[in-house]
Amino acid sequence: MNTQANRRKVTDIFSREEIRMLTERSDLRGFAAVGWTWLVIGLSFVALAWASQQSLLIFLPVLLLALCVIGGRQLSLAILMHDASHGTLFKSKGLNNVLADWLCARPIWNDLHKYRAHHVIHHTRTGQQDDPDLSLVAPFPTTRASLARKLLRDISGLTGIKFFIGRFLMDAGYIKWTVANEVVRLPDDGMTLPRRFMLLLRNATPTLIVNGLLLAALWAAGHAWLFLVWVVAYMTTFSVFVRIRSMAEHACTQRSTDMFLNTRTTRAGLLARATVAPLNVNYHIEHHVMASVPYFRLPLMHRLLRERGAVPAPPGYLEVLRIVSSRTPASAG
């Protein structure tokens, strides 16, 4: 059922002074977020290098923990890219467009400018048939068994392999660029293999450069094998965290034009913030209400909305998993 609702005006909830305060950006906060993300990644590499000199009883738990931490920080890089695409990570347009692209988007095989063009449509058409991200949440609610299979594909690396193949085909111009699940084949338009190779090289070179520099730094430190951990985390824990974050934001919400109804804010504790909800991305209603609010002001905006009765108490991530897997096998058939 497609429920149409009038969008509530932000000026009916916040004064102009409050809007000005909530949308104030900070270069210092932007640098801190990027710096902290890479510092945690670096410390994870240091811990792994130390653990590799210890017994397996020490190394294996540290490896598993590091895969979770690095996967969470890779999601943090994706959220930093997302914020920069809205122009809220830094005050400076150049920092948002260039620094965030190279330090946040390219390391995880993404492109800030292509992402921005894709993502702006998601904000204007959230939950509608032409929402480019609709395929991410359309299958929900599903059964517990189906959700378990999805998460198993993520943690086993199968989703990561599919992503690598998809990104390769996008960069070579075979399919349309997207961060969703739909595959749209592009017309050949007389594209020869040499032309496709040059297109692939042009699109993939920034990612190859950044990851090559990371590999070189680890090699120089005497631990080149740590780059494999970076790749494995990207193919496993990062995939799991991206799926859970995506489900929490829009799955099983109303098909409505009202961002208060077609989007969900989720309560995030310390574990969630380290994995599926970095940089306050769990305050998703707030983000859709005013996409110009930087990450560090979203908790304040949430408190103001709660005080004014505009949003309900948010569920936790375990409750969201229960909601999205609430379909019974009988109804699924």
C-alpha positions in Angstrom: 0.0 0.0 0.0 1.4 3.3 -1.1 0.6 5.9 1.6 1.0 9.5 0.3 1.7 12.1 3.0 2.6 15.7 2.8 6.2 16.5 3.8 6.3 18.3 7.1 8.1 21.6 6.9 11.4 21.9 8.8 10.5 25.5 9.7 7.4 24.2 11.5 9.7 22.3 13.9 12.8 24.4 14.1 13.3 28.2 14.3 15.6 29.8 11.7 18.2 30.3 14.4 18.1 26.6 15.3 18.4 25.6 11.6 21.4 27.9 11.3 23.0 26.3 14.4 22.3 22.7 13.4 23.7 23.2 9.9 26.9 24.9 10.9 29.9 22.8 9.6 33.4 22.4 10.9 36.6 21.7 9.0 38.2 20.6 12.3 35.4 18.1 13.0 35.8 16.8 9.4 39.6 16.3 9.8 39.0 14.7 13.2 36.6 12.2 11.7 38.8 11.2 8.8 41.9 11.1 11.0 40.3 9.0 13.7 39.0 6.5 11.2 42.5 6.0 9.7 44.1 6.0 13.1 41.9 3.1 14.2 42.7 1.2 11.0 46.4 1.8 11.6 46.2 0.7 15.2 44.4 -2.5 14.1 47.4 -3.2 11.7 49.8 -2.6 14.6 47.9 -5.0 16.9 47.9 -7.6 14.1 51.6 -7.2 13.5 52.2 -7.7 17.2 49.9 -10.7 17.4 51.5 -12.4 14.5 54.6 -12.8 16.7 52.6 -14.5 19.4 50.9 -17.9 19.6 47.9 -18.9 17.6 45.8 -18.7 20.8 46.5 -15.0 20.8 46.7 -14.3 17.0 43.4 -15.8 16.0 41.2 -13.8 18.4 43.1 -10.6 17.5 42.6 -11.4 13.8 38.9 -11.9 14.2 38.6 -8.7 16.3 40.7 -6.7 13.7 38.5 -7.9 10.9 35.5 -6.5 12.7 37.2 -3.3 13.6 38.6 -2.7 10.1 35.3 -3.6 8.5 33.6 -1.1 10.7 36.1 1.6 9.8 35.7 0.8 6.1 32.0 1.5 6.7 33.1 4.7 8.4 35.0 5.7 5.3 31.8 5.1 3.3 29.8 7.3 5.7 32.5 10.0 5.4 32.2 9.8 1.6 28.4 10.1 2.1 28.6 13.2 4.3 31.1 14.8 1.9 28.7 14.1 -1.0 26.2 16.3 0.9 28.9 18.9 1.5 28.6 18.6 5.3 31.9 16.8 6.2 33.9 20.0 5.7 33.1 23.7 5.2 35.3 23.8 2.2 33.9 22.6 -1.1 37.4 21.5 -2.2 37.9 19.4 0.9 34.6 17.7 0.4 35.1 17.1 -3.3 38.8 16.2 -3.4 40.2 15.2 0.0 37.2 13.0 1.0 37.2 11.4 -2.5 40.8 10.3 -2.2 41.0 9.5 1.5 37.5 8.0 2.0 35.9 7.0 -1.3 38.7 5.6 -3.4 40.2 3.3 -0.7 36.9 1.3 -0.7 36.6 1.3 -4.5 34.0 4.1 -4.7 33.7 7.4 -6.5 32.3 10.4 -4.5 31.1 12.2 -7.6 29.2 9.3 -9.1 27.9 8.5 -5.6 26.6 12.0 -5.2 24.7 11.9 -8.5 23.1 8.6 -7.4 22.4 9.5 -3.9 20.6 12.8 -4.5 17.9 10.9 -6.3 17.5 8.6 -3.3 16.8 11.7 -1.1 14.3 13.2 -3.4 12.5 9.9 -4.2 12.9 8.0 -1.0 10.8 4.8 -0.9 9.2 5.6 -4.3 9.3 3.4 -7.4 12.1 5.5 -8.9 14.2 5.4 -5.7 17.6 4.1 -6.9 18.2 2.4 -3.5 14.8 0.7 -3.4 16.2 -2.7 -4.4 18.2 -2.7 -1.1 15.1 -2.9 1.0 12.4 -4.2 -1.3 12.8 -7.8 -0.2 11.9 -7.1 3.4 10.3 -8.3 5.6 11.7 -11.7 4.8 12.0 -14.9 6.8 14.6 -15.6 9.4 16.1 -18.3 7.2 16.3 -15.9 4.2 18.0 -13.2 6.3 20.4 -15.8 7.7 21.4 -16.9 4.2 22.0 -13.2 3.2 24.2 -12.6 6.2 26.0 -15.9 5.6 26.8 -14.9 2.0 28.2 -11.6 3.4 30.4 -13.1 6.0 31.6 -15.9 3.7 32.8 -13.3 1.2 30.4 -14.3 -1.6 28.8 -10.9 -1.5 32.2 -9.3 -1.6 33.2 -11.3 -4.7 29.9 -10.3 -6.4 30.7 -6.6 -5.5 34.2 -6.9 -7.0 32.8 -8.3 -10.3 30.1 -5.7 -10.4 32.5 -2.8 -9.8 34.8 -4.1 -12.5 31.9 -4.3 -15.0 30.8 -0.7 -14.0 34.2 0.7 -14.4 34.5 -1.0 -17.8 31.2 0.5 -18.9 29.3 -2.8 -19.2 26.6 -1.9 -16.5 25.3 1.2 -15.0 27.0 2.6 -11.9 25.1 2.0 -8.7 25.4 1.2 -5.0 22.2 -0.8 -5.0 21.3 -4.3 -6.2 19.8 -3.6 -9.6 21.9 -4.5 -12.6 21.2 -2.3 -15.7 23.2 -3.2 -18.8 24.5 -0.3 -20.8 24.3 -0.2 -24.6 27.5 -1.2 -26.4 27.6 2.0 -28.5 30.4 0.5 -30.6 32.7 0.0 -27.6 35.7 -2.1 -28.5 37.8 -4.1 -26.0 40.7 -1.5 -26.1 38.3 1.3 -25.4 36.7 -0.6 -22.6 40.2 -1.3 -21.2 41.0 2.4 -21.3 37.7 3.3 -19.6 38.4 0.6 -16.9 41.9 2.0 -16.4 40.6 5.6 -16.1 37.9 4.7 -13.6 39.9 2.3 -11.5 43.2 4.1 -11.4 42.5 6.3 -8.3 41.5 3.2 -6.3 44.6 1.3 -7.5 46.8 4.3 -6.5 45.4 4.6 -3.0 45.4 0.9 -2.3 48.8 0.6 -3.9 50.1 3.3 -1.4 48.5 1.4 1.5 50.2 -1.8 0.3 53.5 0.0 -0.1 53.3 1.4 3.4 52.6 -2.0 4.9 55.3 -3.5 2.8 57.8 -0.9 4.0 56.8 -1.7 7.6 57.7 -5.3 7.0 54.1 -6.6 7.1 52.7 -6.6 3.5 50.4 -9.5 4.4 48.3 -7.0 6.4 46.9 -5.7 3.1 45.3 -9.1 2.6 43.5 -8.5 6.0 42.3 -5.2 4.6 40.8 -7.0 1.5 39.3 -9.8 3.5 37.6 -7.4 5.9 36.2 -5.5 2.9 34.8 -8.8 1.5 33.3 -10.0 4.8 32.6 -7.9 7.8 32.2 -4.7 5.8 29.5 -6.4 3.6 27.7 -7.6 6.8 27.8 -4.1 8.3 26.6 -2.4 5.1 23.6 -4.7 4.9 22.5 -4.2 8.5 23.0 -0.5 8.2 20.9 -0.4 5.0 18.1 -2.5 6.5 17.9 -0.3 9.6 17.6 2.9 7.6 14.6 2.1 5.3 13.5 -1.6 5.4 9.9 -2.1 6.5 9.1 1.6 6.7 6.1 3.1 5.0 5.9 3.9 1.3 5.3 7.5 1.9 6.7 10.9 0.8 7.0 11.9 4.4 10.6 11.4 5.6 9.4 10.8 9.1 7.6 7.7 7.9 9.8 6.3 5.1 13.0 6.4 7.1 14.1 5.0 10.5 16.4 6.2 13.3 18.0 3.3 15.2 19.4 3.3 18.8 23.1 2.6 18.7 25.3 1.5 21.6 29.1 1.3 21.7 29.2 -2.0 19.7 26.9 -0.7 17.1 28.8 2.6 16.7 32.0 0.6 16.2 30.5 -1.6 13.5 27.1 -0.8 11.8 26.6 2.8 12.9 29.7 5.0 12.7 29.6 8.8 12.7 25.9 8.9 13.9 24.6 7.4 10.7 21.9 5.7 12.8 20.2 9.1 13.1 18.7 8.6 9.7 15.3 10.3 10.0 17.2 13.4 11.1 19.5 13.1 8.1 16.6 12.9 5.7 14.7 15.8 7.4 17.8 18.0 7.0 20.6 16.5 4.9 22.6 19.7 5.5 23.2 18.8 9.2 26.7 17.5 9.8 27.2 14.2 11.6 28.2 15.7 14.9 25.0 17.7 15.3 22.6 14.8 14.5 22.3 13.6 18.2 21.3 17.2 19.2 18.8 17.3 16.4 17.3 14.0 17.5 16.9 15.2 21.1 15.1 18.3 19.8 12.8 16.3 17.7 12.0 13.9 20.5 11.3 16.8 22.9 8.8 18.2 20.3 7.1 14.8 19.7 8.2 14.7 16.1 9.9 11.3 16.3 9.3 8.2 18.4 11.8 6.4 20.6 14.1 4.5 18.2 14.4 0.7 18.2 17.8 -1.0 18.6 19.5 -2.9 15.9 18.4 -6.3 17.3 14.8 -5.1 17.2 15.3 -4.0 13.5 16.7 -7.5 12.7 13.6 -9.0 14.3 11.3 -6.7 12.2 13.0 -7.3 8.9 12.9 -11.1 9.4 9.3 -11.3 10.7 7.8 -12.9 7.6 6.7 -16.4 8.3 7.6 -19.3 5.8 3.9 -19.8 5.2 3.3 -16.2 4.1 6.5 -16.3 2.1 5.1 -19.2 0.1 
